[in-house]
Amino acid sequence: MRDLLRSGTGGGFVPPSSSDFELPPIFGDNAYTTKPIFLVFLSVILISTFFILASRKAAVVPSKLQFAGESVYSFVRNELARDVIGHGFLRFVPYLFTLFTFILVNNVFGIIPLLQFPTMSRISFPYVLAVTVYFVFHYVGIRKQGAFKYFKEIMFMPGVPKAAYILITPLEILTFFVVRPLTLALRLFANMFAGHLLLLVFILGGEHLLQGVIGLKLISPFAFAVGIVLTFFEFMVQVLQAYIFTLLAALYIAGALADEH
Amino acid sequence: MAKREESAMWSIFGYLLSGLLFWGAIGYGLDQWLNQGYFTLLGLLVGISGAIYLVWLRFGRE
């Protein structure tokens, strides 16, 4: 609503910026009642309801709902957990499944009419998810191999001349403990942020052109058309990013479990 | 296999980034400390070489 009013007040076109992501609280005067917070709760309710309904009357001949639920589950179980982690993958399936569905639904919120905000474009949410991945894969590695052996495997790769360790050990440490979790969060955040911004540019731009002189009005449909095409493109990116986040989480767990990285 | 390539790509990206960040930061620190101008560049070069060496060790050694 704010966006619609904004360009109607006579001034020039105000391009969308990062301030469009700082939404005011829906009620009250604090940071805990903003739209992304409610979207997160909504996503949890939606996911839970969907999978409870899909699995409640489980039958040998599945209903459509059960089939949909099982497709998502077996995708995460087989494509992500089993293929990547291999032996002993089953205990990570609940975690990976939660990650995948949670990120997927929150991303797709970005193009659902009326909701239209990808929760993960606020960086705190990807950070928290990456922190959970961070603790899971280091914990798993330390439990499996013992702290000493686990850190030794990370820092000192076998079969390398001793002098080379000065060069590469800091890089291994930095990669494992800083760069990996950071890029995991930033990749998801940046994709959602940029995608939403792109949609704002074309759709607000189209709306602004519509208020111009007749020549501009004629161009406006093209801006909206590109906006619609980009919406479908965004859907692809949103699904892909949920997949990549979960895939990399699974790979990090697999790496921590493996005897040699 | 697409998954392995995807994973290799992001690992390589991570190593290259770490290399530049770590040795680049050391070079920058030396520059600040000794009032010189060339250690940052040297650090970045050392970092990227180290990272490429590490990538070769991990993925190219078979």
Interface residues (C-beta under 8 A of the other chain):
Chain A: D83 V84 M157 V160 A164 L167 I168 P170 L171 E172 L174 T175 V178 V179 R180 T183 I244 L247 L248 L251 H261
Chain B: K3 E6 S7 W10 S11 F13 G14 Y15 L17 S18 G19 L21 F22 W23 V46 G47 S49 G50 A51 Y53 L54 L57 R58
